[in-house]
Amino acid sequence: MPERVDKFAARRAELAAATLRTLAELGYARTSLREIAQNSEFSHGVLHYYFQDKVDLITHCVREYKAVCVTRYDQVVATAATPDELRQGFLDKLAQTLVDEAHMHRLWYDLRNQSMFEESFRADVAAIDASLERMVWRVVSRFAELAGARLQVTPGVMYALFDGLFQQALLRRLAGDPGAADDLRAAVTAVVAQVVVLDREPALG
């Protein structure tokens, strides 16, 4: 029985990965299992066997994607020896994901907005939000530690600041603004300078 369950879970993960790009392009409102099947190598019957409906599929896809996202900066945090190294590594990855994965992030915000209306989304959205909050806090608290500083905000406030800046930059990026990523870097740098109280001048650039 455990082996059968593992195979079922592995197949769901495979199907979710294969259809994630289609979901990101279509968005929640225009997505159905039949449309996803038409834009992938899998039949509607196969998708419906592994997922109850589009809510089940979309939440699974976003959950899988965000599970990878929340570890995106772990190596930077683990290897940075100075505040400047951490700042540069974090901002580089942040700008890269904004440029390279804009449609995937759009899907996340779409799902988060839908959770205000779809009760079935709420638990997953809350869990993902909590994991993203912890991710941001790991980066900023490590920066403060390396700089010999203290933070003036809570993890929730820090996440809200970063999330708001990222969503604004994402809207600009999707609208074709070439300066969105650079402005995001500058905005995050400015916010960190405001919320981190340093005993010495930071290497924020």
N, C-alpha and C positions, 0 to 999 in steps of 0.2 A: 504493500500500500504506500509507504513513504516514497519508494522509487517512482510509482505512478504519479504521486502528487508532485514530485520534483520535476518530472517530465512535463506535466501540465503547466507548472509555473514557468519552466524554461521556454515552452512554446508560446505562452502569453507574452513573455519578455521579448521573444524574437518577433512576434507579430507587432507588438507595440513599437519596437525600434524601426521596423520596416515601414510603418504607417505614420510615424511622427512628423516627417516633413510635410506630408499631405495635410495633416491636421493643422500644422503651423500655417500653411498657406490658406486653407479654407476658413479657419476660425470656428468657434463653437456653433454659431447660429446656422452656418451653411453646411455643417458636417452631418452626415449620416453614415451608418455602416455600409450602405450600398454605394455611396459616393466614394468612400475610402477604398472599397473593393475595386471600383472602376479605375482608381488611380494607383493601384498596387498590383502585385502579382498574385494576391490571394482572393479567393472567391468570397462572396457575401456569406455563404453558408459556413465557411471556415471561420471567418471573423465572428459570426453569431454563435458559433459553438464555444469559442473561448471567451467571449465577452457578452454579457447580457444585453447591453445596449451601448449607445455612443457615450453615455455618461461613464459607464464602467471602463470603456476603452480610453477615453480622454484622460480621466483621472489617473489611470494606470500609466499612460504615456508620460504625463507631466511628472508624476511621482518618480518614475525611473530617471527622467532627465535631470530633475532637481537633485536627486541623490548623487549624481555626478557633479553637478554645479557646486554643491556645498563643500566639496573637497578641493575645488579649483585652486584655492589659495593656500592650502595646507603646506605645500612644499616651500613656498615663499616665506611663510611664517616660521617654518622649522629651520630654514637655512640662513635667513637674513641675520647678519651680525651687527648691523647698525640701523638706526632709524631711516637713513637715506636709502639703504639697500631694500628695506621693507617697503618704504614708500614707492620706490621706483618699480619694484617687482609687482606690487599690488596694482598700481595704476596702469602698468603695461597690460596686465591680464584683464583688468576691468575694461580698458579701451578695446582690447582685442575681442572680447566676448560681445561687446556692444556692436562692433562692426560685423563680425563673422556669424553671429547667432541672433541677429535682431528678430527674425521671425519666430524663433523658439521662445524668446523672452515675451514677445507679443502674445503668444499662446498662453503663457503663464498669467499675464495680466488679464487676459480675456477670461480665463477660468476663475481667477480671483474675483473679478467683477460679477461673474455669473453666480458665484457662491452666495451673493446677497439675495438671489432669487431661488436658487436651487439648493435645497437643504442637503441633498445627497452629496454636494461638493464640500460642505463646510468643514467636516472633520479632516479631510485630506489637505485642504487649503490651510487650515490652522496648523497642522503638523509641518507642512512645508514652510510656512511663514516662520514658525519657531526655529526650524533648522537654519534658515537664512539669517535670522537674528543672531543665532549663536555663531555663525560663520563670520559675520561682520564684527562681532564682539571679539572673536579670537584675533582678528587682524589688528583692530584698533587698540585693544588692551596690550597686545604684544608690542605695538609701536610705542605706547606710553612707557612700558617697562624698559625697552631699549633706550628710550630718551631720558629715563629717570624722572618720569612725570606722573601726574595723576589725572584721571578723567572726571569731568564735571557733569556727565550725563549718565543715565542708566542705559542698559543694553537696548531696551525698547525704544528709547528716544534716538539712540545712535542709529539703529536700524531704520527708523522712520526717516531720518535725515538722508541716509544713503539711498534708501529706496525711492524717496521722492526725487532726488537728483538723477538717479538712474532712469526712472520712468520719463522724466522730462527729456533727457538726452535721447531715449529710445524713440519718443514721438518725433523729435527733430530728425533723427537718423532715418526713420521710416519715411519721412517727408522729403528726404534727399539732401539734407543739410550736411555738407562735408565737414563742418567745424564742430559737429556734435560731440565727437569723441574727445577732441582737445579741450573743449569747454567743460566736459565732464571731469577730466583730469584736474583742471584748474579749480572747479567748484569743490571737488572732494578735498583737495589740498587746503582750500580756504576754510572749509568746515572743520577739518581736523585741527587746524591751527586755532580755531575758536574754542573747541571743546577739550583740548588737551592743555593742562597747565604745566608748563615746563620749568625746571630749575635752571635751565640754560637754553640758549637759542637753538631751535630745532633745525634739522637739515631738511626743510620742506621745499626749498627752492622757489 
